[in-house]
Amino acid sequence: MNKSAKKAGLPPGSVIYVNEKKVKEIKISIMDYDKDTLQERKVQQIEDCFPFKDTASVTWINVDGLHDVQLIEKIGEHFEIHPLIQEDIVHIGQRPKMEEFDSYIFVVLRMLYLKDKKIIDEQLSVVLGSNYVITFQERPGDVFDLLRERIRSGKYRVRKSRTDYLAYSIIDAVVDNYFILLEKLGEKIEKLEDDLLANPSKEMLQKLHRLKREILSLRRSVWPLRETVSALERTESRLIQKSTMAYMRDLYDHTIQVIDTIESYRDMISGMLDIYLSSVSNRMNEVMKVLTMIATIFIPLTFMAGIYGMNFKYMPELKWHWSYPILWLVMIAIAATMIVFFRKKKWL
């Protein structure tokens, strides 16, 4: 049953989690900082995050796990997040998008990363407020380790900037990780292409289909992100400063670059499928050509054997002393002549 069907008939804004539970318990972490200070801790209760709403510093609240609907509603109530946005946060499978409100901006996108050689695809929701950024993830583990290290070091722009730059940095980390995935996929495609040209097999066809599904999944995640980043670049919200717009434009260029690379890989895989089908067809043609040559050579030999296999009484050759070896010599000569002729025509 489609999980979305479980919500059919419910009023808009119904915050109901219908997906698989990814973690046993929700984990909440806080990074609160300004130019000179940094406070980092994990909290057990969401109420511990509420005082950071009105602080002068920048606060990054990260929530790992979405199954606790009551917790999401508490966050939404305190930070004045619209019920429809709360519904989008817990409803996994959202298309990347950006929605702008008076006091915050909501962005949802797909976060992809490698774990144990598998691509992990999860939804990341970002709520950008005047002095806070809240991120909602499906499970622990993400692509923000380098960003956290930059915040801790205090040497980079993120410590000197406001929440809009932090939100940009979060989205940029997600997009940069797309390049890592594309690099790995590119290596797979190149290796598979070499193997395919050397010896096409059914196993390679299965690998091709798996690669194709991965590319299509990545394309579905990235393609709408172009519109999302473009909307952030063009927004007139007071939450995003003019100094951050240049970074948004750079982020948009990165997104276009990712999309172009994905399209190139998709064309390469389509071409590899054509190569596989052509190779299989050529192999079949070679087999059929050999069988046809053999059949062609044996046609006159079968004809001669059929004639002398008839049981007519009056066949003068049957009583000749050398008729049997002569017949063999004639048949061998015909076969040799045909083979020479086929080679001269380059059919063999």
MARPA-701344 format. One record per residue (C-alpha): z, x, y; residue number from 1; residue in one letter. Coordinates in pm, 1 decimal, padded with zeros to 6 digits, always signed. Layout:
Z,X,Y,NUM,a $
...
//
This chain:
+00000.0,+00000.0,+00000.0,1,m $
-00084.7,+00123.8,+00348.5,2,n $
+00236.2,+00224.8,+00524.1,3,k $
+00112.0,+00078.7,+00851.0,4,s $
+00081.7,-00258.4,+00679.5,5,a $
+00460.2,-00271.0,+00649.3,6,k $
+00476.7,-00316.0,+01025.0,7,k $
+00228.7,-00600.6,+01031.7,8,a $
+00360.9,-00905.4,+01213.6,9,g $
+00644.7,-00721.2,+01388.8,10,l $
+00672.0,-00742.7,+01767.9,11,p $
+00542.6,-00449.0,+01977.3,12,p $
+00801.5,-00179.0,+02031.4,13,g $
+00967.6,-00224.6,+01691.1,14,s $
+01107.3,+00118.5,+01607.6,15,v $
+01072.3,+00129.0,+01228.9,16,i $
+01018.6,+00439.8,+01020.6,17,y $
+00792.0,+00354.8,+00725.5,18,v $
+00691.4,+00705.9,+00616.1,19,n $
+00834.3,+00947.1,+00362.9,20,e $
+01172.5,+01093.6,+00453.1,21,k $
+01102.6,+01463.4,+00519.2,22,k $
+01461.9,+01590.1,+00571.3,23,v $
+01805.8,+01489.2,+00443.1,24,k $
+01966.0,+01490.0,+00785.7,25,e $
+01832.6,+01516.5,+01137.1,26,i $
+01890.8,+01846.5,+01315.5,27,k $
+01919.4,+01869.6,+01693.1,28,i $
+01899.6,+02194.1,+01888.7,29,s $
+01934.4,+02254.8,+02262.4,30,i $
+01811.6,+02535.5,+02486.0,31,m $
+01934.6,+02499.6,+02842.9,32,d $
+01834.0,+02770.3,+03085.8,33,y $
+01747.0,+02876.2,+03434.9,34,d $
+01641.5,+03209.0,+03580.7,35,k $
+01977.5,+03377.4,+03516.7,36,d $
+02152.6,+03189.1,+03235.5,37,t $
+02078.0,+03060.1,+02887.7,38,l $
+02276.3,+02824.4,+02671.8,39,q $
+02157.7,+02767.4,+02315.1,40,e $
+02332.6,+02560.5,+02052.2,41,r $
+02295.7,+02305.7,+01775.4,42,k $
+02470.8,+01970.0,+01803.4,43,v $
+02578.6,+01715.0,+01545.4,44,q $
+02571.5,+01407.1,+01768.3,45,q $
+02292.5,+01304.6,+01999.7,46,i $
+02549.4,+01207.9,+02263.3,47,e $
+02609.6,+01579.7,+02318.5,48,d $
+02257.6,+01600.5,+02467.7,49,c $
+02309.5,+01328.0,+02727.1,50,f $
+02485.8,+01540.4,+02992.9,51,p $
+02176.4,+01760.8,+03017.9,52,f $
+01966.0,+01480.1,+03157.7,53,k $
+02081.9,+01533.8,+03516.3,54,d $
+02144.8,+01908.8,+03523.0,55,t $
+01961.4,+02135.3,+03764.1,56,a $
+01858.1,+02369.8,+03481.2,57,s $
+01572.0,+02325.5,+03234.5,58,v $
+01672.2,+02171.6,+02901.0,59,t $
+01468.8,+02175.0,+02580.7,60,w $
+01599.9,+01929.4,+02321.4,61,i $
+01436.4,+01958.4,+01980.2,62,n $
+01484.5,+01692.5,+01711.5,63,v $
+01388.7,+01773.9,+01349.9,64,d $
+01352.5,+01452.4,+01147.1,65,g $
+01247.4,+01103.0,+01244.7,66,l $
+01395.6,+00874.5,+00980.0,67,h $
+01713.9,+00793.5,+01176.1,68,d $
+01581.7,+00512.2,+01391.6,69,v $
+01917.2,+00447.4,+01558.2,70,q $
+01927.1,+00805.4,+01685.1,71,l $
+01575.2,+00774.3,+01827.9,72,i $
+01675.8,+00449.3,+01998.9,73,e $
+01985.0,+00614.0,+02149.6,74,k $
+01770.0,+00892.0,+02291.0,75,i $
+01521.9,+00637.4,+02420.6,76,g $
+01791.5,+00428.8,+02583.7,77,e $
+01962.7,+00719.1,+02758.8,78,h $
+01644.6,+00896.3,+02871.8,79,f $
+01475.4,+00562.2,+02953.9,80,e $
+01189.1,+00608.4,+02709.3,81,i $
+00979.0,+00295.1,+02668.4,82,h $
+01016.6,+00111.8,+02333.2,83,p $
+00642.8,+00148.9,+02268.8,84,l $
+00678.7,+00525.6,+02304.0,85,i $
+00976.6,+00521.0,+02067.0,86,q $
+00758.2,+00331.9,+01821.5,87,e $
+00484.9,+00597.9,+01852.0,88,d $
+00738.3,+00874.6,+01793.0,89,i $
+00852.2,+00739.6,+01454.3,90,v $
+00511.6,+00604.2,+01351.0,91,h $
+00352.3,+00912.4,+01192.8,92,i $
-00025.1,+00943.5,+01212.3,93,g $
-00074.0,+00894.0,+01583.6,94,q $
-00394.3,+01012.5,+01744.4,95,r $
-00332.4,+01293.7,+01996.7,96,p $
-00287.0,+01132.4,+02338.4,97,k $
-00108.0,+01148.2,+02670.8,98,m $
+00068.6,+00861.4,+02847.3,99,e $
+00207.3,+00888.1,+03197.7,100,e $
+00511.9,+00703.3,+03330.3,101,f $
+00709.2,+00722.3,+03654.4,102,d $
+00991.0,+00940.1,+03522.3,103,s $
+00827.4,+01118.7,+03226.6,104,y $
+00502.9,+01207.7,+03051.0,105,i $
+00458.0,+01148.0,+02680.5,106,f $
+00226.5,+01368.7,+02472.0,107,v $
+00165.7,+01341.8,+02099.6,108,v $
-00038.5,+01594.5,+01902.7,109,l $
-00079.7,+01740.6,+01555.5,110,r $
+00103.3,+02063.2,+01474.0,111,m $
-00055.8,+02261.8,+01193.0,112,l $
+00071.5,+02583.1,+01039.1,113,y $
+00061.4,+02776.4,+00713.0,114,l $
+00354.5,+02765.5,+00472.2,115,k $
+00329.4,+02914.4,+00122.6,116,d $
-00049.5,+02936.0,+00171.3,117,k $
-00067.4,+02562.0,+00235.6,118,k $
-00155.9,+02391.3,+00561.2,119,i $
+00134.4,+02183.0,+00689.3,120,i $
+00021.7,+01898.4,+00912.2,121,d $
+00285.8,+01710.1,+01106.7,122,e $
+00313.1,+01503.6,+01420.8,123,q $
+00472.7,+01655.9,+01729.0,124,l $
+00586.8,+01428.6,+02011.9,125,s $
+00671.3,+01575.8,+02352.2,126,v $
+00854.5,+01393.4,+02630.0,127,v $
+00834.3,+01577.2,+02962.5,128,l $
+01093.7,+01477.9,+03222.1,129,g $
+01189.5,+01622.2,+03559.0,130,s $
+01440.8,+01867.3,+03414.6,131,n $
+01415.5,+01819.2,+03039.7,132,y $
+01163.5,+01839.7,+02755.8,133,v $
+01232.5,+01656.8,+02429.8,134,i $
+01029.8,+01741.2,+02119.2,135,t $
+01033.6,+01534.4,+01800.5,136,f $
+00922.1,+01692.6,+01471.9,137,q $
+00897.7,+01553.5,+01120.6,138,e $
+01075.8,+01847.1,+00956.4,139,r $
+01237.0,+02183.8,+01033.6,140,p $
+00992.7,+02469.0,+01078.3,141,g $
+00740.3,+02500.2,+01358.0,142,d $
+00526.2,+02742.8,+01559.6,143,v $
+00769.5,+02797.5,+01847.6,144,f $
+00955.7,+03110.1,+01733.9,145,d $
+00773.9,+03336.0,+01982.2,146,l $
+00831.2,+03084.8,+02261.2,147,l $
+01202.4,+03076.2,+02186.7,148,r $
+01211.7,+03456.4,+02189.5,149,e $
+01042.5,+03458.9,+02530.6,150,r $
+01303.6,+03218.9,+02660.1,151,i $
+01586.9,+03427.8,+02517.8,152,r $
+01454.1,+03753.6,+02660.3,153,s $
+01446.0,+03620.9,+03016.3,154,g $
+01155.5,+03849.0,+03107.9,155,k $
+00876.3,+03596.0,+03109.5,156,y $
+00750.6,+03324.3,+03338.4,157,r $
+00895.9,+03044.5,+03127.2,158,v $
+01251.1,+03132.0,+03239.3,159,r $
+01147.4,+03119.0,+03603.2,160,k $
+00949.5,+02794.2,+03580.6,161,s $
+01026.1,+02426.5,+03549.4,162,r $
+00981.7,+02182.5,+03262.9,163,t $
+00607.2,+02142.0,+03317.5,164,d $
+00550.5,+02505.3,+03225.1,165,y $
+00777.1,+02467.1,+02921.5,166,l $
+00574.3,+02165.3,+02805.8,167,a $
+00255.0,+02364.0,+02861.2,168,y $
+00399.4,+02654.0,+02658.9,169,s $
+00485.4,+02419.8,+02371.1,170,i $
+00134.3,+02272.4,+02358.8,171,i $
-00020.0,+02617.4,+02402.0,172,d $
+00179.4,+02748.1,+02102.9,173,a $
+00038.7,+02464.6,+01891.4,174,v $
-00318.9,+02536.3,+02005.1,175,v $
-00280.3,+02912.5,+01955.4,176,d $
-00170.1,+02847.9,+01597.1,177,n $
-00498.7,+02663.9,+01540.4,178,y $
-00671.8,+03000.9,+01590.1,179,f $
-00456.8,+03153.5,+01314.9,180,i $
-00556.0,+02872.9,+01078.2,181,l $
-00921.4,+02909.8,+01172.9,182,l $
-00906.8,+03282.9,+01106.4,183,e $
-00769.8,+03220.2,+00756.0,184,k $
-01028.3,+02950.4,+00691.6,185,l $
-01302.0,+03180.6,+00818.5,186,g $
-01197.9,+03448.1,+00567.2,187,e $
-01205.6,+03189.7,+00287.1,188,k $
-01550.0,+03070.2,+00392.6,189,i $
-01694.1,+03423.3,+00404.5,190,e $
-01555.1,+03515.2,+00062.4,191,k $
-01673.4,+03190.2,-00091.0,192,l $
-02018.1,+03235.2,+00060.4,193,e $
-02051.9,+03579.6,-00099.6,194,d $
-01937.5,+03445.7,-00437.3,195,d $
-02167.9,+03148.1,-00403.9,196,l $
-02473.5,+03364.8,-00348.7,197,l $
-02379.2,+03587.8,-00642.6,198,a $
-02290.9,+03326.1,-00902.5,199,n $
-02261.4,+02955.6,-00810.8,200,p $
-02031.7,+02752.3,-01037.1,201,s $
-01853.0,+02418.0,-01054.4,202,k $
-01525.3,+02586.8,-00955.0,203,e $
-01687.9,+02702.8,-00632.9,204,m $
-01808.1,+02350.3,-00565.7,205,l $
-01448.8,+02228.6,-00592.6,206,q $
-01336.0,+02502.0,-00352.5,207,k $
-01610.7,+02398.7,-00112.7,208,l $
-01492.7,+02038.8,-00116.0,209,h $
-01132.8,+02148.0,-00055.5,210,r $
-01244.1,+02360.6,+00238.8,211,l $
-01448.0,+02074.1,+00372.8,212,k $
-01146.5,+01842.2,+00361.5,213,r $
-00932.5,+02102.1,+00540.8,214,e $
-01194.0,+02143.8,+00813.2,215,i $
-01228.8,+01767.7,+00857.1,216,l $
-00850.6,+01729.4,+00876.3,217,s $
-00833.3,+02003.1,+01138.2,218,l $
-01117.5,+01842.6,+01330.5,219,r $
-00939.7,+01505.4,+01336.3,220,r $
-00630.2,+01678.0,+01472.2,221,s $
-00804.1,+01883.4,+01740.2,222,v $
-01092.6,+01670.0,+01863.5,223,w $
-00879.2,+01407.9,+02047.0,224,p $
-00660.3,+01686.8,+02186.7,225,l $
-00943.7,+01777.6,+02421.6,226,r $
-00904.3,+01443.1,+02596.2,227,e $
-00525.6,+01483.6,+02602.7,228,t $
-00534.1,+01826.7,+02766.9,229,v $
-00804.1,+01709.0,+03005.8,230,s $
-00579.9,+01419.7,+03110.4,231,a $
-00291.3,+01662.4,+03170.8,232,l $
-00522.6,+01880.1,+03375.5,233,e $
-00633.1,+01588.6,+03594.1,234,r $
-00299.4,+01411.5,+03630.1,235,t $
-00144.4,+01365.1,+03973.1,236,e $
+00206.8,+01325.8,+03837.5,237,s $
+00480.8,+01487.2,+04041.3,238,r $
+00620.2,+01627.0,+03714.6,239,l $
+00341.1,+01884.8,+03690.1,240,i $
+00321.9,+02138.3,+03971.2,241,q $
-00003.5,+02274.2,+04109.6,242,k $
+00085.5,+02623.6,+03988.4,243,s $
+00081.6,+02494.6,+03629.5,244,t $
-00263.8,+02335.1,+03661.9,245,m $
-00435.0,+02672.5,+03621.0,246,a $
-00259.9,+02713.7,+03285.1,247,y $
-00365.2,+02362.9,+03185.4,248,m $
-00726.9,+02454.7,+03256.4,249,r $
-00690.0,+02764.9,+03040.5,250,d $
-00537.8,+02548.4,+02766.3,251,l $
-00837.1,+02315.0,+02792.1,252,y $
-01073.2,+02613.2,+02747.9,253,d $
-00880.0,+02719.0,+02436.2,254,h $
-00907.3,+02367.1,+02296.9,255,t $
-01284.5,+02366.1,+02350.7,256,i $
-01307.0,+02704.8,+02180.9,257,q $
-01114.9,+02573.7,+01879.3,258,v $
-01343.4,+02270.7,+01858.7,259,i $
-01656.6,+02488.1,+01877.0,260,d $
-01523.4,+02710.8,+01598.3,261,t $
-01442.8,+02409.5,+01381.5,262,i $
-01792.3,+02269.9,+01433.4,263,e $
-01941.3,+02607.8,+01338.5,264,s $
-01733.0,+02619.9,+01021.6,265,y $
-01829.4,+02264.3,+00934.7,266,r $
-02198.1,+02354.2,+00970.1,267,d $
-02142.9,+02665.2,+00756.4,268,m $
-01978.7,+02461.5,+00479.8,269,i $
-02260.1,+02206.0,+00491.3,270,s $
-02505.7,+02494.4,+00464.1,271,g $
-02308.4,+02638.4,+00172.3,272,m $
-02326.0,+02304.2,-00005.9,273,l $
-02701.4,+02312.9,+00042.2,274,d $
-02707.5,+02669.3,-00090.4,275,i $
-02508.9,+02562.4,-00396.2,276,y $
-02740.8,+02270.9,-00467.0,277,l $
-03044.4,+02492.4,-00411.7,278,s $
-02903.6,+02761.4,-00639.9,279,s $
-02830.2,+02509.9,-00914.7,280,v $
-03175.7,+02360.2,-00869.7,281,s $
-03340.9,+02704.6,-00877.4,282,n $
-03145.6,+02797.4,-01188.9,283,r $
-03258.4,+02475.1,-01353.1,284,m $
-03615.5,+02544.8,-01243.9,285,n $
-03598.3,+02892.3,-01399.4,286,e $
-03471.4,+02746.8,-01725.8,287,v $
-03736.4,+02476.3,-01722.7,288,m $
-04003.3,+02733.2,-01642.1,289,k $
-03906.8,+02947.8,-01940.5,290,v $
-03894.4,+02646.2,-02169.9,291,l $
-04230.7,+02528.2,-02038.0,292,t $
-04384.1,+02870.8,-02100.2,293,m $
-04249.1,+02874.2,-02455.3,294,i $
-04378.5,+02522.2,-02516.7,295,a $
-04716.7,+02613.7,-02367.7,296,t $
-04747.5,+02918.4,-02590.7,297,i $
-04663.4,+02717.5,-02899.5,298,f $
-04905.0,+02431.7,-02824.1,299,i $
-05218.8,+02610.1,-02961.3,300,p $
-05012.7,+02765.4,-03241.2,301,l $
-04881.7,+02422.8,-03338.0,302,t $
-05237.5,+02291.9,-03322.2,303,f $
-05360.6,+02556.4,-03566.1,304,m $
-05061.9,+02511.4,-03796.1,305,a $
-05124.4,+02135.3,-03789.9,306,g $
-05486.2,+02176.6,-03891.9,307,i $
-05407.6,+02400.2,-04188.0,308,y $
-05118.8,+02183.4,-04284.7,309,g $
-05348.2,+01893.1,-04367.8,310,m $
-05402.6,+01822.7,-04736.3,311,n $
-05781.0,+01778.8,-04742.5,312,f $
-05949.7,+01901.1,-05059.9,313,k $
-06253.4,+02059.9,-04900.8,314,y $
-06132.2,+02319.4,-04650.7,315,m $
-06321.9,+02645.0,-04707.9,316,p $
-06068.5,+02868.5,-04534.7,317,e $
-05799.3,+02771.5,-04785.3,318,l $
-05973.6,+02969.2,-05060.8,319,k $
-06041.2,+03281.6,-04859.9,320,w $
-05848.4,+03583.7,-04977.4,321,h $
-05753.2,+03700.4,-04623.5,322,w $
-05714.0,+03360.4,-04462.8,323,s $
-05332.1,+03375.6,-04430.9,324,y $
-05308.4,+03716.1,-04255.2,325,p $
-05614.5,+03633.4,-04042.3,326,i $
-05445.8,+03311.4,-03926.5,327,l $
-05134.2,+03507.5,-03833.5,328,w $
-05340.1,+03762.3,-03641.5,329,l $
-05521.5,+03486.9,-03450.7,330,v $
-05199.0,+03310.7,-03362.8,331,m $
-05034.1,+03636.1,-03246.5,332,i $
-05343.6,+03724.6,-03043.0,333,a $
-05341.2,+03382.3,-02873.6,334,i $
-04969.3,+03410.0,-02791.2,335,a $
-05011.7,+03766.5,-02656.1,336,a $
-05313.3,+03665.5,-02447.5,337,t $
-05123.7,+03376.3,-02294.9,338,m $
-04822.9,+03597.3,-02213.1,339,i $
-05048.0,+03852.9,-02042.6,340,v $
-05220.0,+03574.3,-01850.5,341,f $
-04883.8,+03430.2,-01736.0,342,f $
-04766.8,+03773.1,-01619.0,343,r $
-05091.6,+03832.2,-01433.0,344,k $
-05040.1,+03501.2,-01251.0,345,k $
-04672.9,+03599.6,-01187.3,346,k $
-04546.9,+03292.9,-01364.5,347,w $
-04320.3,+03512.8,-01573.1,348,l $
//
